[in-house]
Amino acid sequence: MSFTVYLSGEIHTDWRDEIKRGAEAAGLDVVFTSAVTDHDASDAAGDSLGAEPNAFWRDHKSSKVNAIRTKTLIQQADLVVVRFGDKYKQWNAAFDAGYCAALDKPYITLHGEDIVHPLKEVDAAAMAWATTTEQVVEILKYVLRG
Protein backbone atom coordinates (compact mmCIF):
# COMPACT_ATOMS: atom_id res chain seq x y z
CA MET A 1 0.00 0.00 0.00
CA SER A 2 1.14 3.53 -0.76
CA PHE A 3 0.44 6.53 1.47
CA THR A 4 0.75 10.28 1.18
CA VAL A 5 1.62 11.93 4.50
CA TYR A 6 1.50 15.67 5.05
CA LEU A 7 3.97 16.91 7.68
CA SER A 8 2.61 20.01 9.42
CA GLY A 9 3.92 22.31 12.09
CA GLU A 10 7.17 23.28 13.70
CA ILE A 11 9.94 24.22 11.26
CA HIS A 12 12.95 24.76 13.52
CA THR A 13 14.12 21.16 13.98
CA ASP A 14 14.75 18.22 11.65
CA TRP A 15 11.77 16.11 12.76
CA ARG A 16 10.52 15.85 9.16
CA ASP A 17 13.84 14.39 8.04
CA GLU A 18 13.82 11.93 10.94
CA ILE A 19 10.42 10.59 9.88
CA LYS A 20 11.46 10.44 6.23
CA ARG A 21 14.67 8.55 7.09
CA GLY A 22 12.76 6.15 9.34
CA ALA A 23 10.17 5.43 6.66
CA GLU A 24 12.87 4.92 4.05
CA ALA A 25 14.85 2.60 6.33
CA ALA A 26 11.68 0.57 6.92
CA GLY A 27 11.03 0.36 3.18
CA LEU A 28 7.68 2.09 3.44
CA ASP A 29 5.95 3.35 0.31
CA VAL A 30 5.26 6.89 1.52
CA VAL A 31 5.23 10.23 -0.24
CA PHE A 32 5.80 13.11 2.17
CA THR A 33 4.56 16.64 1.58
CA SER A 34 4.60 19.77 3.70
CA ALA A 35 4.19 23.49 3.77
CA VAL A 36 7.10 25.68 2.72
CA THR A 37 9.52 25.35 5.64
CA ASP A 38 11.74 28.30 4.74
CA HIS A 39 10.34 30.92 7.14
CA ASP A 40 11.43 33.94 5.09
CA ALA A 41 10.04 32.47 1.87
CA SER A 42 6.73 31.68 3.58
CA ASP A 43 6.48 35.20 4.97
CA ALA A 44 7.12 36.59 1.48
CA ALA A 45 4.67 34.33 -0.37
CA GLY A 46 2.33 37.21 -1.21
CA ASP A 47 4.98 39.80 -2.01
CA SER A 48 4.61 39.24 -5.74
CA LEU A 49 1.11 40.68 -5.44
CA GLY A 50 2.50 44.10 -4.51
CA ALA A 51 4.28 45.74 -1.61
CA GLU A 52 2.36 46.34 1.59
CA PRO A 53 3.42 49.07 4.02
CA ASN A 54 1.27 47.50 6.76
CA ALA A 55 2.56 44.18 8.18
CA PHE A 56 -0.99 42.91 8.71
CA TRP A 57 -1.81 43.10 5.01
CA ARG A 58 1.53 41.57 3.99
CA ASP A 59 0.87 38.64 6.34
CA HIS A 60 -2.73 38.42 5.14
CA LYS A 61 -1.73 38.11 1.48
CA SER A 62 1.08 35.66 2.23
CA SER A 63 -1.16 33.48 4.39
CA LYS A 64 -3.67 33.19 1.56
CA VAL A 65 -1.00 32.23 -0.97
CA ASN A 66 0.45 29.70 1.49
CA ALA A 67 -3.06 28.31 2.08
CA ILE A 68 -3.32 27.31 -1.57
CA ARG A 69 -0.51 24.83 -0.99
CA THR A 70 -1.49 23.83 2.54
CA LYS A 71 -5.17 23.19 1.87
CA THR A 72 -4.47 21.30 -1.34
CA LEU A 73 -1.80 19.05 0.18
CA ILE A 74 -3.83 18.32 3.33
CA GLN A 75 -6.83 17.39 1.18
CA GLN A 76 -4.65 15.06 -0.92
CA ALA A 77 -2.99 13.40 2.08
CA ASP A 78 -4.01 10.05 3.50
CA LEU A 79 -2.64 11.07 6.90
CA VAL A 80 -1.32 14.26 8.49
CA VAL A 81 1.33 14.50 11.20
CA VAL A 82 1.06 17.73 13.19
CA ARG A 83 4.20 18.66 15.15
CA PHE A 84 4.09 21.10 18.04
CA GLY A 85 7.57 22.13 19.17
CA ASP A 86 8.57 23.54 22.51
CA LYS A 87 10.26 26.75 21.39
CA TYR A 88 7.52 28.64 19.51
CA LYS A 89 3.75 28.60 19.51
CA GLN A 90 2.60 26.90 16.32
CA TRP A 91 -0.79 28.47 15.75
CA ASN A 92 -0.66 27.34 12.14
CA ALA A 93 -0.22 23.74 13.28
CA ALA A 94 -3.29 24.01 15.50
CA PHE A 95 -5.19 25.45 12.55
CA ASP A 96 -4.04 22.55 10.33
CA ALA A 97 -5.19 20.05 12.96
CA GLY A 98 -8.58 21.74 13.12
CA TYR A 99 -8.81 21.66 9.34
CA CYS A 100 -8.04 17.94 9.39
CA ALA A 101 -10.73 17.39 12.00
CA ALA A 102 -13.25 19.32 9.89
CA LEU A 103 -12.35 17.20 6.84
CA ASP A 104 -12.45 13.99 8.91
CA LYS A 105 -8.82 13.54 7.80
CA PRO A 106 -6.85 11.29 10.16
CA TYR A 107 -3.98 13.01 11.91
CA ILE A 108 -1.34 12.26 14.50
CA THR A 109 -0.08 14.89 16.91
CA LEU A 110 3.62 14.91 17.77
CA HIS A 111 4.65 16.81 20.88
CA GLY A 112 6.10 16.59 24.36
CA GLU A 113 4.21 15.82 27.53
CA ASP A 114 4.69 19.36 28.79
CA ILE A 115 2.04 20.72 26.39
CA VAL A 116 -0.61 18.03 26.76
CA HIS A 117 -2.97 20.37 28.61
CA PRO A 118 -3.04 23.25 26.08
CA LEU A 119 -3.45 20.73 23.26
CA LYS A 120 -6.12 18.58 24.88
CA GLU A 121 -8.80 19.38 22.28
CA VAL A 122 -6.35 18.97 19.40
CA ASP A 123 -5.19 15.62 20.80
CA ALA A 124 -8.77 14.50 21.46
CA ALA A 125 -9.57 14.64 17.73
CA ALA A 126 -6.27 13.03 16.68
CA MET A 127 -6.02 9.33 15.87
CA ALA A 128 -2.81 9.13 17.95
CA TRP A 129 -0.48 11.25 20.05
CA ALA A 130 3.23 10.54 19.62
CA THR A 131 6.14 11.98 21.57
CA THR A 132 8.90 10.81 19.19
CA THR A 133 9.42 10.57 15.47
CA GLU A 134 10.19 6.87 15.97
CA GLN A 135 6.65 6.36 17.27
CA VAL A 136 5.28 8.05 14.14
CA VAL A 137 7.33 5.69 11.96
CA GLU A 138 6.02 2.70 13.95
CA ILE A 139 2.44 3.88 13.35
CA LEU A 140 3.19 4.22 9.64
CA LYS A 141 4.63 0.68 9.59
CA TYR A 142 1.49 -0.69 11.21
CA VAL A 143 -0.92 1.25 8.99
CA LEU A 144 0.89 0.29 5.78
CA ARG A 145 1.71 -3.33 6.61
CA GLY A 146 -0.95 -4.35 9.13
TORKOL-4160 file (C-alpha; in steps of 0.2 Angstrom, whole numbers, padded with zeros to 4 digits, m for minus):
146
<pt num="1" X="0000" Y="0000" Z="0000"/>
<pt num="2" X="0006" Y="0018" Z="m0004"/>
<pt num="3" X="0002" Y="0033" Z="0007"/>
<pt num="4" X="0004" Y="0051" Z="0006"/>
<pt num="5" X="0008" Y="0060" Z="0023"/>
<pt num="6" X="0008" Y="0078" Z="0025"/>
<pt num="7" X="0020" Y="0085" Z="0038"/>
<pt num="8" X="0013" Y="0100" Z="0047"/>
<pt num="9" X="0020" Y="0112" Z="0060"/>
<pt num="10" X="0036" Y="0116" Z="0069"/>
<pt num="11" X="0050" Y="0121" Z="0056"/>
<pt num="12" X="0065" Y="0124" Z="0068"/>
<pt num="13" X="0071" Y="0106" Z="0070"/>
<pt num="14" X="0074" Y="0091" Z="0058"/>
<pt num="15" X="0059" Y="0081" Z="0064"/>
<pt num="16" X="0053" Y="0079" Z="0046"/>
<pt num="17" X="0069" Y="0072" Z="0040"/>
<pt num="18" X="0069" Y="0060" Z="0055"/>
<pt num="19" X="0052" Y="0053" Z="0049"/>
<pt num="20" X="0057" Y="0052" Z="0031"/>
<pt num="21" X="0073" Y="0043" Z="0035"/>
<pt num="22" X="0064" Y="0031" Z="0047"/>
<pt num="23" X="0051" Y="0027" Z="0033"/>
<pt num="24" X="0064" Y="0025" Z="0020"/>
<pt num="25" X="0074" Y="0013" Z="0032"/>
<pt num="26" X="0058" Y="0003" Z="0035"/>
<pt num="27" X="0055" Y="0002" Z="0016"/>
<pt num="28" X="0038" Y="0010" Z="0017"/>
<pt num="29" X="0030" Y="0017" Z="0002"/>
<pt num="30" X="0026" Y="0034" Z="0008"/>
<pt num="31" X="0026" Y="0051" Z="m0001"/>
<pt num="32" X="0029" Y="0066" Z="0011"/>
<pt num="33" X="0023" Y="0083" Z="0008"/>
<pt num="34" X="0023" Y="0099" Z="0019"/>
<pt num="35" X="0021" Y="0117" Z="0019"/>
<pt num="36" X="0036" Y="0128" Z="0014"/>
<pt num="37" X="0048" Y="0127" Z="0028"/>
<pt num="38" X="0059" Y="0142" Z="0024"/>
<pt num="39" X="0052" Y="0155" Z="0036"/>
<pt num="40" X="0057" Y="0170" Z="0025"/>
<pt num="41" X="0050" Y="0162" Z="0009"/>
<pt num="42" X="0034" Y="0158" Z="0018"/>
<pt num="43" X="0032" Y="0176" Z="0025"/>
<pt num="44" X="0036" Y="0183" Z="0007"/>
<pt num="45" X="0023" Y="0172" Z="m0002"/>
<pt num="46" X="0012" Y="0186" Z="m0006"/>
<pt num="47" X="0025" Y="0199" Z="m0010"/>
<pt num="48" X="0023" Y="0196" Z="m0029"/>
<pt num="49" X="0006" Y="0203" Z="m0027"/>
<pt num="50" X="0013" Y="0220" Z="m0023"/>
<pt num="51" X="0021" Y="0229" Z="m0008"/>
<pt num="52" X="0012" Y="0232" Z="0008"/>
<pt num="53" X="0017" Y="0245" Z="0020"/>
<pt num="54" X="0006" Y="0237" Z="0034"/>
<pt num="55" X="0013" Y="0221" Z="0041"/>
<pt num="56" X="m0005" Y="0215" Z="0044"/>
<pt num="57" X="m0009" Y="0215" Z="0025"/>
<pt num="58" X="0008" Y="0208" Z="0020"/>
<pt num="59" X="0004" Y="0193" Z="0032"/>
<pt num="60" X="m0014" Y="0192" Z="0026"/>
<pt num="61" X="m0009" Y="0191" Z="0007"/>
<pt num="62" X="0005" Y="0178" Z="0011"/>
<pt num="63" X="m0006" Y="0167" Z="0022"/>
<pt num="64" X="m0018" Y="0166" Z="0008"/>
<pt num="65" X="m0005" Y="0161" Z="m0005"/>
<pt num="66" X="0002" Y="0149" Z="0007"/>
<pt num="67" X="m0015" Y="0142" Z="0010"/>
<pt num="68" X="m0017" Y="0137" Z="m0008"/>
<pt num="69" X="m0003" Y="0124" Z="m0005"/>
<pt num="70" X="m0007" Y="0119" Z="0013"/>
<pt num="71" X="m0026" Y="0116" Z="0009"/>
<pt num="72" X="m0022" Y="0106" Z="m0007"/>
<pt num="73" X="m0009" Y="0095" Z="0001"/>
<pt num="74" X="m0019" Y="0092" Z="0017"/>
<pt num="75" X="m0034" Y="0087" Z="0006"/>
<pt num="76" X="m0023" Y="0075" Z="m0005"/>
<pt num="77" X="m0015" Y="0067" Z="0010"/>
<pt num="78" X="m0020" Y="0050" Z="0017"/>
<pt num="79" X="m0013" Y="0055" Z="0035"/>
<pt num="80" X="m0007" Y="0071" Z="0042"/>
<pt num="81" X="0007" Y="0072" Z="0056"/>
<pt num="82" X="0005" Y="0089" Z="0066"/>
<pt num="83" X="0021" Y="0093" Z="0076"/>
<pt num="84" X="0020" Y="0105" Z="0090"/>
<pt num="85" X="0038" Y="0111" Z="0096"/>
<pt num="86" X="0043" Y="0118" Z="0113"/>
<pt num="87" X="0051" Y="0134" Z="0107"/>
<pt num="88" X="0038" Y="0143" Z="0098"/>
<pt num="89" X="0019" Y="0143" Z="0098"/>
<pt num="90" X="0013" Y="0135" Z="0082"/>
<pt num="91" X="m0004" Y="0142" Z="0079"/>
<pt num="92" X="m0003" Y="0137" Z="0061"/>
<pt num="93" X="m0001" Y="0119" Z="0066"/>
<pt num="94" X="m0016" Y="0120" Z="0077"/>
<pt num="95" X="m0026" Y="0127" Z="0063"/>
<pt num="96" X="m0020" Y="0113" Z="0052"/>
<pt num="97" X="m0026" Y="0100" Z="0065"/>
<pt num="98" X="m0043" Y="0109" Z="0066"/>
<pt num="99" X="m0044" Y="0108" Z="0047"/>
<pt num="100" X="m0040" Y="0090" Z="0047"/>
<pt num="101" X="m0054" Y="0087" Z="0060"/>
<pt num="102" X="m0066" Y="0097" Z="0049"/>
<pt num="103" X="m0062" Y="0086" Z="0034"/>
<pt num="104" X="m0062" Y="0070" Z="0045"/>
<pt num="105" X="m0044" Y="0068" Z="0039"/>
<pt num="106" X="m0034" Y="0056" Z="0051"/>
<pt num="107" X="m0020" Y="0065" Z="0060"/>
<pt num="108" X="m0007" Y="0061" Z="0072"/>
<pt num="109" X="0000" Y="0074" Z="0085"/>
<pt num="110" X="0018" Y="0075" Z="0089"/>
<pt num="111" X="0023" Y="0084" Z="0104"/>
<pt num="112" X="0030" Y="0083" Z="0122"/>
<pt num="113" X="0021" Y="0079" Z="0138"/>
<pt num="114" X="0023" Y="0097" Z="0144"/>
<pt num="115" X="0010" Y="0104" Z="0132"/>
<pt num="116" X="m0003" Y="0090" Z="0134"/>
<pt num="117" X="m0015" Y="0102" Z="0143"/>
<pt num="118" X="m0015" Y="0116" Z="0130"/>
<pt num="119" X="m0017" Y="0104" Z="0116"/>
<pt num="120" X="m0031" Y="0093" Z="0124"/>
<pt num="121" X="m0044" Y="0097" Z="0111"/>
<pt num="122" X="m0032" Y="0095" Z="0097"/>
<pt num="123" X="m0026" Y="0078" Z="0104"/>
<pt num="124" X="m0044" Y="0072" Z="0107"/>
<pt num="125" X="m0048" Y="0073" Z="0089"/>
<pt num="126" X="m0031" Y="0065" Z="0083"/>
<pt num="127" X="m0030" Y="0047" Z="0079"/>
<pt num="128" X="m0014" Y="0046" Z="0090"/>
<pt num="129" X="m0002" Y="0056" Z="0100"/>
<pt num="130" X="0016" Y="0053" Z="0098"/>
<pt num="131" X="0031" Y="0060" Z="0108"/>
<pt num="132" X="0044" Y="0054" Z="0096"/>
<pt num="133" X="0047" Y="0053" Z="0077"/>
<pt num="134" X="0051" Y="0034" Z="0080"/>
<pt num="135" X="0033" Y="0032" Z="0086"/>
<pt num="136" X="0026" Y="0040" Z="0071"/>
<pt num="137" X="0037" Y="0028" Z="0060"/>
<pt num="138" X="0030" Y="0013" Z="0070"/>
<pt num="139" X="0012" Y="0019" Z="0067"/>
<pt num="140" X="0016" Y="0021" Z="0048"/>
<pt num="141" X="0023" Y="0003" Z="0048"/>
<pt num="142" X="0007" Y="m0003" Z="0056"/>
<pt num="143" X="m0005" Y="0006" Z="0045"/>
<pt num="144" X="0004" Y="0001" Z="0029"/>
<pt num="145" X="0009" Y="m0017" Z="0033"/>
<pt num="146" X="m0005" Y="m0022" Z="0046"/>
